[in-house]
Amino acid sequence: MRVNKTAAAGVVAAATAVWMWSLGMQNPVQDARVTARQAMMEARDASTRREQPSDPLALFASSLVDVSSFSAGIKGTIYVPAYSRIRVGSGRGGVDLATTLSIHNSSRDNVLLLESVSYHNTEGELVQTYLDRAVGLRPLGTIEIFVASADLRGGTGANFVIEWAAQAPIPEPVTEAVMIGSVGATSYSFVSQGRSLRMVAANQRAVSD
């Protein structure tokens, strides 16, 4: 009688796994599955780290100017709604979104000082700050902040808060968050515009909504 060597080897491997499991030893099949799962998670984490762009100050260095002698005359705050995840269909499923926050200096002649750009989650808690110092955005210049689709810290109610200043009255900065994501063959994209919260003289007490 001819014996299929491959089938026989499989039977032996399975019997060995059962015997090891019965003795309280680690199941090699289960261990292999766990190891594979861990490897996939580590690969995804590494991919996420690679997807994260470099420091926005480095990426948009050509849009920035020296502000060592800057004297603020007015200040303002802008709130920009964002969504790192949205619900679709019945609400049980969702789509993870990549978010690009664009900040435009709409003035033709004056520098826009960005004092801080902060990212908050659905509960309003601070998730991350993106500027380690105040920077000047040249006239008609732009800077962007990117949040990868794998970064779900913001949740469905994420938002950015931008603190800015200028030496004299200027057109309000134009701020938008662009969200993009896909599930299967369906893609989702939309834009969320910033809302001004306050604009006061630098030497006056701020009044916010």
Salt bridges, closest charged atoms under 4 A:
ASP96 OD1 - ARG85 NH1 2.52
GLU115 OE2 - LYS75 NZ 3.48
ASP132 OD1 - ARG133 NH1 3.40
ASP151 OD2 - ARG153 NH2 2.78
GLU163 OE1 - ARG198 NH2 2.88
